[in-house]
Amino acid sequence: MIKDLEEYEHLTITNNFIFCKIMQYYPDLCKELVELILNRKIGSIVKNDSEHTIETSPDGKGVRLDVYFEDDLSCMYDIEMQVIDNKDLPRRSRFYQSIIDNRDLEKGYDYTQLRDSYVIFICPFNIFDEYGYHIYTFQARAKENTNIILEDGTSKVFVCAKGCSDDVSENMKLFLDYLSGELSDNNLVRKLDDAVKFARKSKEWRAEYMLTQQDKLIMQHEYEALLSEKDEALAEKNEALAEKDKAIAEKNAEIARLKALLDKKE
């Protein structure tokens, strides 16, 4: 428990729990951050959920989005803090975009009424090392003529702290430096850092974090136990197959021996 408390005291904005809490508790900060990333103004936030779960199957299973919100200009946003490069972000962004759209259609809208949606991943690493940009924005375009935009209302944005190109504003650079642990006098950075300090001091959030970690540990143990059971079952199955193969081999050897005896008599 003491170790967990010490760990909580050193969590930063890149911690998923801290990031989600701050984005929900400080909607103005959330709005300001998204405007910095998209380099334009967005509407006022009318719905803001952290760790928002969208059901994707009839049995209630779903996908948890880090920070999901909507603005009064009929746009939907999902922001994900991704600190581990799992090499699956392009396809994961596709999946997240699809479930957001599916949720929107459940309200009975026609396809033409689907709202614009943005899936944003904030990463301390670069998803495309060979290019080195700080921001990658993807929208559907025609392969035959890249000037032709599909206009399907979807955008996927990857913000990468480890970029090396001169492709973003000074304010964005200072925010990206903050992701790497460098504090500055930048207004947004200061407000985010003050929010992190508040989160560290919040007894309620700390208790929630502890419970979350315990739940993760329980789930991990259950998962490992399940894997162990599967491994044991597989080992038993392999052993049974090996015994069967051995019996077949012995039977074939006996058949071969008897056939050899018959051949000698002939």
C-alpha atoms as an extended CHARMM CRD file, in Angstrom:
* protein
*
       266  EXT
         1         1  MET       CA              0.0000000000        0.0000000000        0.0000000000  PROA      1               0.0000000000
         2         2  ILE       CA              2.8260000000        2.4030000000        0.9010000000  PROA      2               0.0000000000
         3         3  LYS       CA              4.4800000000        1.6760000000       -2.4380000000  PROA      3               0.0000000000
         4         4  ASP       CA              1.2050000000        2.4700000000       -4.2230000000  PROA      4               0.0000000000
         5         5  LEU       CA              0.9160000000        5.7630000000       -2.3390000000  PROA      5               0.0000000000
         6         6  GLU       CA              4.4520000000        6.7230000000       -3.3070000000  PROA      6               0.0000000000
         7         7  GLU       CA              3.7250000000        5.7910000000       -6.8960000000  PROA      7               0.0000000000
         8         8  TYR       CA              0.5890000000        7.9260000000       -6.9490000000  PROA      8               0.0000000000
         9         9  GLU       CA              2.5330000000       10.9280000000       -5.6660000000  PROA      9               0.0000000000
        10        10  HSD       CA              4.7570000000       10.7490000000       -8.7530000000  PROA      10              0.0000000000
        11        11  LEU       CA              2.1510000000       10.1800000000      -11.4590000000  PROA      11              0.0000000000
        12        12  THR       CA              2.2660000000       12.5980000000      -14.3930000000  PROA      12              0.0000000000
        13        13  ILE       CA             -0.1070000000       13.7960000000      -17.0980000000  PROA      13              0.0000000000
        14        14  THR       CA              0.8330000000       10.7640000000      -19.2160000000  PROA      14              0.0000000000
        15        15  ASN       CA             -0.7070000000        8.4190000000      -16.6650000000  PROA      15              0.0000000000
        16        16  ASN       CA             -4.0380000000        7.2710000000      -18.0690000000  PROA      16              0.0000000000
        17        17  PHE       CA             -5.9330000000        7.6620000000      -14.7960000000  PROA      17              0.0000000000
        18        18  ILE       CA             -4.6010000000       11.1800000000      -14.1270000000  PROA      18              0.0000000000
        19        19  PHE       CA             -5.1760000000       12.3140000000      -17.7110000000  PROA      19              0.0000000000
        20        20  CYS       CA             -8.7830000000       11.0670000000      -17.7710000000  PROA      20              0.0000000000
        21        21  LYS       CA             -9.6120000000       12.6470000000      -14.4280000000  PROA      21              0.0000000000
        22        22  ILE       CA             -8.1690000000       16.0250000000      -15.3830000000  PROA      22              0.0000000000
        23        23  MET       CA             -9.8940000000       16.1140000000      -18.7710000000  PROA      23              0.0000000000
        24        24  GLN       CA            -13.2420000000       15.3900000000      -17.1140000000  PROA      24              0.0000000000
        25        25  TYR       CA            -12.8070000000       17.6370000000      -14.0700000000  PROA      25              0.0000000000
        26        26  TYR       CA            -11.4520000000       20.5720000000      -16.0820000000  PROA      26              0.0000000000
        27        27  PRO       CA            -13.5420000000       20.7530000000      -19.3000000000  PROA      27              0.0000000000
        28        28  ASP       CA            -12.0310000000       24.1380000000      -20.1980000000  PROA      28              0.0000000000
        29        29  LEU       CA             -8.5760000000       22.5670000000      -20.1210000000  PROA      29              0.0000000000
        30        30  CYS       CA             -9.8430000000       19.7050000000      -22.2500000000  PROA      30              0.0000000000
        31        31  LYS       CA            -11.2550000000       22.1650000000      -24.7780000000  PROA      31              0.0000000000
        32        32  GLU       CA             -8.0650000000       24.2360000000      -24.8180000000  PROA      32              0.0000000000
        33        33  LEU       CA             -5.9110000000       21.1610000000      -25.3720000000  PROA      33              0.0000000000
        34        34  VAL       CA             -8.0230000000       19.9050000000      -28.2730000000  PROA      34              0.0000000000
        35        35  GLU       CA             -7.9940000000       23.3610000000      -29.8590000000  PROA      35              0.0000000000
        36        36  LEU       CA             -4.2010000000       23.3860000000      -29.6170000000  PROA      36              0.0000000000
        37        37  ILE       CA             -3.9910000000       19.9570000000      -31.2460000000  PROA      37              0.0000000000
        38        38  LEU       CA             -6.4620000000       20.7240000000      -34.0450000000  PROA      38              0.0000000000
        39        39  ASN       CA             -5.1650000000       24.2910000000      -34.4330000000  PROA      39              0.0000000000
        40        40  ARG       CA             -8.6730000000       25.7450000000      -34.5170000000  PROA      40              0.0000000000
        41        41  LYS       CA            -11.5340000000       26.6710000000      -32.2090000000  PROA      41              0.0000000000
        42        42  ILE       CA            -14.1330000000       24.0420000000      -31.3170000000  PROA      42              0.0000000000
        43        43  GLY       CA            -17.6200000000       24.4150000000      -29.8760000000  PROA      43              0.0000000000
        44        44  SER       CA            -18.5020000000       24.4910000000      -26.2020000000  PROA      44              0.0000000000
        45        45  ILE       CA            -18.4220000000       21.1040000000      -24.4980000000  PROA      45              0.0000000000
        46        46  VAL       CA            -21.9260000000       19.8250000000      -23.8370000000  PROA      46              0.0000000000
        47        47  LYS       CA            -21.0540000000       16.2670000000      -22.7680000000  PROA      47              0.0000000000
        48        48  ASN       CA            -17.8170000000       15.0980000000      -21.1870000000  PROA      48              0.0000000000
        49        49  ASP       CA            -17.0590000000       11.5460000000      -20.0210000000  PROA      49              0.0000000000
        50        50  SER       CA            -13.7910000000       10.0120000000      -18.9020000000  PROA      50              0.0000000000
        51        51  GLU       CA            -13.2340000000        6.2840000000      -19.4260000000  PROA      51              0.0000000000
        52        52  HSD       CA            -16.5410000000        6.1690000000      -21.3080000000  PROA      52              0.0000000000
        53        53  THR       CA            -17.6870000000        2.6460000000      -22.1750000000  PROA      53              0.0000000000
        54        54  ILE       CA            -19.6300000000        2.0340000000      -25.3800000000  PROA      54              0.0000000000
        55        55  GLU       CA            -21.3520000000       -1.3350000000      -25.6440000000  PROA      55              0.0000000000
        56        56  THR       CA            -20.4810000000       -3.1680000000      -28.8460000000  PROA      56              0.0000000000
        57        57  SER       CA            -22.4040000000       -6.4280000000      -28.4040000000  PROA      57              0.0000000000
        58        58  PRO       CA            -25.7970000000       -7.5730000000      -27.0300000000  PROA      58              0.0000000000
        59        59  ASP       CA            -24.1720000000       -9.2080000000      -23.9870000000  PROA      59              0.0000000000
        60        60  GLY       CA            -23.0410000000       -5.8210000000      -22.7000000000  PROA      60              0.0000000000
        61        61  LYS       CA            -19.3790000000       -6.0630000000      -23.6710000000  PROA      61              0.0000000000
        62        62  GLY       CA            -17.8990000000       -2.7800000000      -24.7660000000  PROA      62              0.0000000000
        63        63  VAL       CA            -14.8830000000       -0.6260000000      -25.4270000000  PROA      63              0.0000000000
        64        64  ARG       CA            -13.6920000000        1.9770000000      -22.9490000000  PROA      64              0.0000000000
        65        65  LEU       CA            -12.7070000000        5.3200000000      -24.4100000000  PROA      65              0.0000000000
        66        66  ASP       CA            -10.2990000000        7.4380000000      -22.3330000000  PROA      66              0.0000000000
        67        67  VAL       CA            -11.9740000000       10.8230000000      -22.8320000000  PROA      67              0.0000000000
        68        68  TYR       CA            -15.1180000000       11.1600000000      -24.9090000000  PROA      68              0.0000000000
        69        69  PHE       CA            -16.9480000000       14.4610000000      -25.3340000000  PROA      69              0.0000000000
        70        70  GLU       CA            -19.3040000000       16.2810000000      -27.6700000000  PROA      70              0.0000000000
        71        71  ASP       CA            -19.5230000000       19.9730000000      -28.4680000000  PROA      71              0.0000000000
        72        72  ASP       CA            -22.4370000000       22.2060000000      -29.3680000000  PROA      72              0.0000000000
        73        73  LEU       CA            -21.3760000000       22.1940000000      -33.0280000000  PROA      73              0.0000000000
        74        74  SER       CA            -22.4070000000       18.5380000000      -33.3890000000  PROA      74              0.0000000000
        75        75  CYS       CA            -18.8800000000       17.1390000000      -33.2700000000  PROA      75              0.0000000000
        76        76  MET       CA            -17.7270000000       14.0730000000      -31.3230000000  PROA      76              0.0000000000
        77        77  TYR       CA            -14.2320000000       13.6690000000      -29.8830000000  PROA      77              0.0000000000
        78        78  ASP       CA            -12.2910000000       10.7870000000      -28.3860000000  PROA      78              0.0000000000
        79        79  ILE       CA             -8.8870000000       11.5250000000      -26.8150000000  PROA      79              0.0000000000
        80        80  GLU       CA             -6.5870000000        8.6500000000      -25.8830000000  PROA      80              0.0000000000
        81        81  MET       CA             -3.3870000000        8.9180000000      -23.8570000000  PROA      81              0.0000000000
        82        82  GLN       CA             -1.2000000000        6.1380000000      -25.2580000000  PROA      82              0.0000000000
        83        83  VAL       CA              2.1780000000        5.6550000000      -23.5770000000  PROA      83              0.0000000000
        84        84  ILE       CA              2.9980000000        2.1830000000      -24.9470000000  PROA      84              0.0000000000
        85        85  ASP       CA              3.6660000000        1.6190000000      -28.6330000000  PROA      85              0.0000000000
        86        86  ASN       CA              1.6330000000       -1.5220000000      -29.2910000000  PROA      86              0.0000000000
        87        87  LYS       CA              1.9920000000       -1.1110000000      -33.0640000000  PROA      87              0.0000000000
        88        88  ASP       CA             -1.8020000000       -1.3260000000      -33.3600000000  PROA      88              0.0000000000
        89        89  LEU       CA             -2.8010000000        2.3420000000      -33.2400000000  PROA      89              0.0000000000
        90        90  PRO       CA             -3.8110000000        2.7460000000      -36.9030000000  PROA      90              0.0000000000
        91        91  ARG       CA             -6.2900000000       -0.1370000000      -36.7390000000  PROA      91              0.0000000000
        92        92  ARG       CA             -7.3580000000        0.7000000000      -33.2000000000  PROA      92              0.0000000000
        93        93  SER       CA             -8.1880000000        4.2400000000      -34.3380000000  PROA      93              0.0000000000
        94        94  ARG       CA            -10.2910000000        2.7280000000      -37.1160000000  PROA      94              0.0000000000
        95        95  PHE       CA            -12.1770000000        0.5870000000      -34.5810000000  PROA      95              0.0000000000
        96        96  TYR       CA            -12.7550000000        3.4640000000      -32.1550000000  PROA      96              0.0000000000
        97        97  GLN       CA            -14.0730000000        5.6450000000      -34.9590000000  PROA      97              0.0000000000
        98        98  SER       CA            -16.4650000000        2.9160000000      -36.0450000000  PROA      98              0.0000000000
        99        99  ILE       CA            -17.9590000000        2.3750000000      -32.5910000000  PROA      99              0.0000000000
       100       100  ILE       CA            -18.4290000000        6.1160000000      -32.0960000000  PROA      100             0.0000000000
       101       101  ASP       CA            -20.2950000000        6.2890000000      -35.4000000000  PROA      101             0.0000000000
       102       102  ASN       CA            -22.3120000000        3.2040000000      -34.5290000000  PROA      102             0.0000000000
       103       103  ARG       CA            -23.3560000000        4.7810000000      -31.2480000000  PROA      103             0.0000000000
       104       104  ASP       CA            -24.4120000000        7.9300000000      -33.1070000000  PROA      104             0.0000000000
       105       105  LEU       CA            -26.5470000000        5.9360000000      -35.5400000000  PROA      105             0.0000000000
       106       106  GLU       CA            -28.3240000000        4.2030000000      -32.6560000000  PROA      106             0.0000000000
       107       107  LYS       CA            -30.1290000000        7.4690000000      -32.0600000000  PROA      107             0.0000000000
       108       108  GLY       CA            -32.0770000000        6.8940000000      -35.2690000000  PROA      108             0.0000000000
       109       109  TYR       CA            -30.1830000000        9.3160000000      -37.4970000000  PROA      109             0.0000000000
       110       110  ASP       CA            -29.9240000000        8.9560000000      -41.2390000000  PROA      110             0.0000000000
       111       111  TYR       CA            -26.3860000000        8.4270000000      -42.5670000000  PROA      111             0.0000000000
       112       112  THR       CA            -26.2740000000       12.0180000000      -43.7620000000  PROA      112             0.0000000000
       113       113  GLN       CA            -26.8380000000       13.1460000000      -40.1860000000  PROA      113             0.0000000000
       114       114  LEU       CA            -23.7800000000       11.3820000000      -38.7890000000  PROA      114             0.0000000000
       115       115  ARG       CA            -21.8120000000       13.9670000000      -36.8670000000  PROA      115             0.0000000000
       116       116  ASP       CA            -18.1610000000       14.7620000000      -37.5030000000  PROA      116             0.0000000000
       117       117  SER       CA            -15.8630000000       12.7530000000      -35.2620000000  PROA      117             0.0000000000
       118       118  TYR       CA            -12.2440000000       13.0350000000      -34.1990000000  PROA      118             0.0000000000
       119       119  VAL       CA            -10.1450000000       10.2580000000      -32.6910000000  PROA      119             0.0000000000
       120       120  ILE       CA             -6.9980000000       11.7090000000      -31.1370000000  PROA      120             0.0000000000
       121       121  PHE       CA             -4.0770000000        9.6980000000      -29.7640000000  PROA      121             0.0000000000
       122       122  ILE       CA             -1.4860000000       11.5210000000      -27.6430000000  PROA      122             0.0000000000
       123       123  CYS       CA              1.7800000000        9.5750000000      -27.6350000000  PROA      123             0.0000000000
       124       124  PRO       CA              5.1530000000       10.2050000000      -25.9360000000  PROA      124             0.0000000000
       125       125  PHE       CA              6.6850000000        8.2850000000      -28.8710000000  PROA      125             0.0000000000
       126       126  ASN       CA              6.5310000000        8.6480000000      -32.6590000000  PROA      126             0.0000000000
       127       127  ILE       CA              4.3310000000        6.1580000000      -34.5090000000  PROA      127             0.0000000000
       128       128  PHE       CA              6.2440000000        6.7960000000      -37.7520000000  PROA      128             0.0000000000
       129       129  ASP       CA              9.9410000000        7.1260000000      -36.9040000000  PROA      129             0.0000000000
       130       130  GLU       CA             10.9580000000        7.4860000000      -40.5250000000  PROA      130             0.0000000000
       131       131  TYR       CA              9.0280000000       10.7620000000      -40.9260000000  PROA      131             0.0000000000
       132       132  GLY       CA              9.4650000000       12.5430000000      -37.6040000000  PROA      132             0.0000000000
       133       133  TYR       CA              6.3590000000       14.7390000000      -37.5800000000  PROA      133             0.0000000000
       134       134  HSD       CA              4.8130000000       15.8390000000      -34.2880000000  PROA      134             0.0000000000
       135       135  ILE       CA              1.2590000000       15.5950000000      -35.5990000000  PROA      135             0.0000000000
       136       136  TYR       CA             -0.2220000000       13.2460000000      -38.1950000000  PROA      136             0.0000000000
       137       137  THR       CA             -3.7740000000       14.0010000000      -39.3500000000  PROA      137             0.0000000000
       138       138  PHE       CA             -5.5400000000       11.4460000000      -41.5060000000  PROA      138             0.0000000000
       139       139  GLN       CA             -8.6610000000       11.9710000000      -43.6040000000  PROA      139             0.0000000000
       140       140  ALA       CA             -9.9480000000        9.7480000000      -46.4080000000  PROA      140             0.0000000000
       141       141  ARG       CA             -8.7300000000       10.8360000000      -49.8560000000  PROA      141             0.0000000000
       142       142  ALA       CA             -8.8740000000        9.3660000000      -53.3440000000  PROA      142             0.0000000000
       143       143  LYS       CA             -5.7930000000        7.3610000000      -54.2680000000  PROA      143             0.0000000000
       144       144  GLU       CA             -6.1050000000        8.5780000000      -57.8490000000  PROA      144             0.0000000000
       145       145  ASN       CA             -6.1510000000       12.2480000000      -56.8530000000  PROA      145             0.0000000000
       146       146  THR       CA             -5.2420000000       13.2220000000      -53.2830000000  PROA      146             0.0000000000
       147       147  ASN       CA             -6.9840000000       16.5700000000      -53.7400000000  PROA      147             0.0000000000
       148       148  ILE       CA            -10.2970000000       14.7050000000      -53.6390000000  PROA      148             0.0000000000
       149       149  ILE       CA            -11.4340000000       14.3530000000      -50.0060000000  PROA      149             0.0000000000
       150       150  LEU       CA            -14.1310000000       11.8140000000      -49.1920000000  PROA      150             0.0000000000
       151       151  GLU       CA            -15.8450000000       14.2510000000      -46.7830000000  PROA      151             0.0000000000
       152       152  ASP       CA            -17.0640000000       11.4420000000      -44.5360000000  PROA      152             0.0000000000
       153       153  GLY       CA            -16.5850000000       13.6690000000      -41.4890000000  PROA      153             0.0000000000
       154       154  THR       CA            -13.9390000000       11.4990000000      -39.8190000000  PROA      154             0.0000000000
       155       155  SER       CA            -10.4450000000       12.5220000000      -38.7260000000  PROA      155             0.0000000000
       156       156  LYS       CA             -7.7430000000       10.5100000000      -36.9840000000  PROA      156             0.0000000000
       157       157  VAL       CA             -5.0010000000       12.5250000000      -35.3050000000  PROA      157             0.0000000000
       158       158  PHE       CA             -1.7790000000       11.2220000000      -33.7650000000  PROA      158             0.0000000000
       159       159  VAL       CA              0.1740000000       13.6260000000      -31.5510000000  PROA      159             0.0000000000
       160       160  CYS       CA              3.7790000000       12.4900000000      -31.0810000000  PROA      160             0.0000000000
       161       161  ALA       CA              6.1150000000       14.0370000000      -28.5170000000  PROA      161             0.0000000000
       162       162  LYS       CA              9.2370000000       12.5220000000      -30.1130000000  PROA      162             0.0000000000
       163       163  GLY       CA              8.8830000000       14.2540000000      -33.4800000000  PROA      163             0.0000000000
       164       164  CYS       CA             11.8530000000       16.1010000000      -34.9130000000  PROA      164             0.0000000000
       165       165  SER       CA             10.2890000000       18.2010000000      -37.6960000000  PROA      165             0.0000000000
       166       166  ASP       CA              9.5650000000       21.9120000000      -37.4390000000  PROA      166             0.0000000000
       167       167  ASP       CA              5.8560000000       21.3450000000      -38.0580000000  PROA      167             0.0000000000
       168       168  VAL       CA              4.0090000000       22.6910000000      -34.9950000000  PROA      168             0.0000000000
       169       169  SER       CA              3.6040000000       25.9440000000      -33.0960000000  PROA      169             0.0000000000
       170       170  GLU       CA              5.7870000000       26.9330000000      -30.1600000000  PROA      170             0.0000000000
       171       171  ASN       CA              2.8620000000       26.3360000000      -27.7830000000  PROA      171             0.0000000000
       172       172  MET       CA              2.4650000000       22.8010000000      -29.1170000000  PROA      172             0.0000000000
       173       173  LYS       CA              6.2010000000       22.1530000000      -28.7400000000  PROA      173             0.0000000000
       174       174  LEU       CA              6.0560000000       23.2530000000      -25.1010000000  PROA      174             0.0000000000
       175       175  PHE       CA              3.0840000000       20.9380000000      -24.4740000000  PROA      175             0.0000000000
       176       176  LEU       CA              4.9420000000       18.0360000000      -26.1100000000  PROA      176             0.0000000000
       177       177  ASP       CA              7.9970000000       18.8310000000      -23.9820000000  PROA      177             0.0000000000
       178       178  TYR       CA              5.7300000000       18.6710000000      -20.9350000000  PROA      178             0.0000000000
       179       179  LEU       CA              4.7180000000       15.1450000000      -21.9400000000  PROA      179             0.0000000000
       180       180  SER       CA              8.4080000000       14.3030000000      -21.6530000000  PROA      180             0.0000000000
       181       181  GLY       CA              8.6040000000       15.8760000000      -18.1890000000  PROA      181             0.0000000000
       182       182  GLU       CA              9.8640000000       19.3710000000      -19.0550000000  PROA      182             0.0000000000
       183       183  LEU       CA              8.0180000000       22.1910000000      -17.2840000000  PROA      183             0.0000000000
       184       184  SER       CA              7.7810000000       25.6780000000      -18.8130000000  PROA      184             0.0000000000
       185       185  ASP       CA              6.0010000000       28.9870000000      -18.2760000000  PROA      185             0.0000000000
       186       186  ASN       CA              3.5490000000       28.2020000000      -21.0690000000  PROA      186             0.0000000000
       187       187  ASN       CA              0.0160000000       29.0100000000      -19.9000000000  PROA      187             0.0000000000
       188       188  LEU       CA             -1.5300000000       25.6670000000      -20.8460000000  PROA      188             0.0000000000
       189       189  VAL       CA              1.4070000000       23.7100000000      -19.4800000000  PROA      189             0.0000000000
       190       190  ARG       CA              1.1880000000       25.5370000000      -16.1580000000  PROA      190             0.0000000000
       191       191  LYS       CA             -2.5400000000       24.8870000000      -15.8930000000  PROA      191             0.0000000000
       192       192  LEU       CA             -2.0850000000       21.2110000000      -16.7210000000  PROA      192             0.0000000000
       193       193  ASP       CA              0.7070000000       20.8830000000      -14.1650000000  PROA      193             0.0000000000
       194       194  ASP       CA             -1.4020000000       22.5890000000      -11.4890000000  PROA      194             0.0000000000
       195       195  ALA       CA             -4.1960000000       20.1350000000      -12.3160000000  PROA      195             0.0000000000
       196       196  VAL       CA             -1.7800000000       17.2230000000      -11.9180000000  PROA      196             0.0000000000
       197       197  LYS       CA             -0.6980000000       18.5510000000       -8.5210000000  PROA      197             0.0000000000
       198       198  PHE       CA             -4.3530000000       18.8360000000       -7.5180000000  PROA      198             0.0000000000
       199       199  ALA       CA             -4.9390000000       15.2450000000       -8.6350000000  PROA      199             0.0000000000
       200       200  ARG       CA             -2.0180000000       14.0140000000       -6.5600000000  PROA      200             0.0000000000
       201       201  LYS       CA             -3.4270000000       15.7060000000       -3.4540000000  PROA      201             0.0000000000
       202       202  SER       CA             -6.9960000000       14.5000000000       -3.9710000000  PROA      202             0.0000000000
       203       203  LYS       CA             -7.6990000000       11.7600000000       -1.4200000000  PROA      203             0.0000000000
       204       204  GLU       CA            -10.8160000000       10.7440000000       -3.3100000000  PROA      204             0.0000000000
       205       205  TRP       CA             -8.9620000000       10.2850000000       -6.5950000000  PROA      205             0.0000000000
       206       206  ARG       CA             -6.0870000000        8.5390000000       -4.8610000000  PROA      206             0.0000000000
       207       207  ALA       CA             -8.4910000000        6.0480000000       -3.2740000000  PROA      207             0.0000000000
       208       208  GLU       CA            -10.1480000000        5.4900000000       -6.6450000000  PROA      208             0.0000000000
       209       209  TYR       CA             -6.7510000000        4.9310000000       -8.2200000000  PROA      209             0.0000000000
       210       210  MET       CA             -5.8790000000        2.3470000000       -5.5560000000  PROA      210             0.0000000000
       211       211  LEU       CA             -9.1170000000        0.4820000000       -6.2290000000  PROA      211             0.0000000000
       212       212  THR       CA             -8.4550000000        0.6420000000       -9.9520000000  PROA      212             0.0000000000
       213       213  GLN       CA             -4.9880000000       -0.8270000000       -9.4630000000  PROA      213             0.0000000000
       214       214  GLN       CA             -6.4270000000       -3.5710000000       -7.2490000000  PROA      214             0.0000000000
       215       215  ASP       CA             -9.0540000000       -4.3700000000       -9.8760000000  PROA      215             0.0000000000
       216       216  LYS       CA             -6.3470000000       -4.5440000000      -12.5390000000  PROA      216             0.0000000000
       217       217  LEU       CA             -4.2860000000       -6.8510000000      -10.3380000000  PROA      217             0.0000000000
       218       218  ILE       CA             -7.2750000000       -9.1360000000       -9.7420000000  PROA      218             0.0000000000
       219       219  MET       CA             -8.0340000000       -9.1990000000      -13.4600000000  PROA      219             0.0000000000
       220       220  GLN       CA             -4.3980000000       -9.9700000000      -14.2130000000  PROA      220             0.0000000000
       221       221  HSD       CA             -4.3890000000      -12.8630000000      -11.7280000000  PROA      221             0.0000000000
       222       222  GLU       CA             -7.6460000000      -14.1930000000      -13.1820000000  PROA      222             0.0000000000
       223       223  TYR       CA             -6.2180000000      -13.9060000000      -16.6910000000  PROA      223             0.0000000000
       224       224  GLU       CA             -3.0140000000      -15.6900000000      -15.6820000000  PROA      224             0.0000000000
       225       225  ALA       CA             -5.0430000000      -18.4130000000      -13.9340000000  PROA      225             0.0000000000
       226       226  LEU       CA             -7.1320000000      -18.8620000000      -17.0810000000  PROA      226             0.0000000000
       227       227  LEU       CA             -3.9860000000      -19.1050000000      -19.2030000000  PROA      227             0.0000000000
       228       228  SER       CA             -2.5590000000      -21.6380000000      -16.7550000000  PROA      228             0.0000000000
       229       229  GLU       CA             -5.7300000000      -23.7410000000      -16.9760000000  PROA      229             0.0000000000
       230       230  LYS       CA             -5.5990000000      -23.5970000000      -20.7730000000  PROA      230             0.0000000000
       231       231  ASP       CA             -1.9230000000      -24.5620000000      -20.7430000000  PROA      231             0.0000000000
       232       232  GLU       CA             -2.6630000000      -27.5270000000      -18.4740000000  PROA      232             0.0000000000
       233       233  ALA       CA             -5.5750000000      -28.6190000000      -20.6620000000  PROA      233             0.0000000000
       234       234  LEU       CA             -3.4030000000      -28.2920000000      -23.7620000000  PROA      234             0.0000000000
       235       235  ALA       CA             -0.6040000000      -30.2670000000      -22.1030000000  PROA      235             0.0000000000
       236       236  GLU       CA             -3.0610000000      -33.0480000000      -21.1860000000  PROA      236             0.0000000000
       237       237  LYS       CA             -4.4080000000      -33.0580000000      -24.7300000000  PROA      237             0.0000000000
       238       238  ASN       CA             -0.8990000000      -33.2340000000      -26.1780000000  PROA      238             0.0000000000
       239       239  GLU       CA             -0.0420000000      -36.0510000000      -23.7870000000  PROA      239             0.0000000000
       240       240  ALA       CA             -3.1610000000      -37.9620000000      -24.8430000000  PROA      240             0.0000000000
       241       241  LEU       CA             -2.2940000000      -37.4420000000      -28.5010000000  PROA      241             0.0000000000
       242       242  ALA       CA              1.2480000000      -38.6100000000      -27.8540000000  PROA      242             0.0000000000
       243       243  GLU       CA             -0.0790000000      -41.7810000000      -26.1990000000  PROA      243             0.0000000000
       244       244  LYS       CA             -2.4160000000      -42.3270000000      -29.1360000000  PROA      244             0.0000000000
       245       245  ASP       CA              0.4360000000      -41.8480000000      -31.6110000000  PROA      245             0.0000000000
       246       246  LYS       CA              2.5480000000      -44.2950000000      -29.6130000000  PROA      246             0.0000000000
       247       247  ALA       CA             -0.2260000000      -46.8870000000      -29.6440000000  PROA      247             0.0000000000
       248       248  ILE       CA             -0.7040000000      -46.4560000000      -33.3920000000  PROA      248             0.0000000000
       249       249  ALA       CA              3.0480000000      -46.7720000000      -33.9510000000  PROA      249             0.0000000000
       250       250  GLU       CA              3.1670000000      -49.9610000000      -31.8730000000  PROA      250             0.0000000000
       251       251  LYS       CA              0.1850000000      -51.3650000000      -33.7750000000  PROA      251             0.0000000000
       252       252  ASN       CA              1.7970000000      -50.5620000000      -37.1120000000  PROA      252             0.0000000000
       253       253  ALA       CA              5.0360000000      -52.1560000000      -35.9360000000  PROA      253             0.0000000000
       254       254  GLU       CA              3.1640000000      -55.3040000000      -34.9450000000  PROA      254             0.0000000000
       255       255  ILE       CA              1.3910000000      -55.3810000000      -38.3130000000  PROA      255             0.0000000000
       256       256  ALA       CA              4.7340000000      -54.9860000000      -40.0670000000  PROA      256             0.0000000000
       257       257  ARG       CA              6.2350000000      -57.8180000000      -37.9660000000  PROA      257             0.0000000000
       258       258  LEU       CA              3.3590000000      -60.1890000000      -38.7480000000  PROA      258             0.0000000000
       259       259  LYS       CA              3.5260000000      -59.2960000000      -42.4380000000  PROA      259             0.0000000000
       260       260  ALA       CA              7.2480000000      -60.0500000000      -42.4550000000  PROA      260             0.0000000000
       261       261  LEU       CA              6.5880000000      -63.4800000000      -40.8980000000  PROA      261             0.0000000000
       262       262  LEU       CA              3.9190000000      -64.2550000000      -43.5100000000  PROA      262             0.0000000000
       263       263  ASP       CA              6.2730000000      -63.1980000000      -46.2990000000  PROA      263             0.0000000000
       264       264  LYS       CA              8.9310000000      -65.6270000000      -44.9880000000  PROA      264             0.0000000000
       265       265  LYS       CA              6.4530000000      -68.5470000000      -44.9310000000  PROA      265             0.0000000000
       266       266  GLU       CA              5.5300000000      -67.8730000000      -48.5320000000  PROA      266             0.0000000000
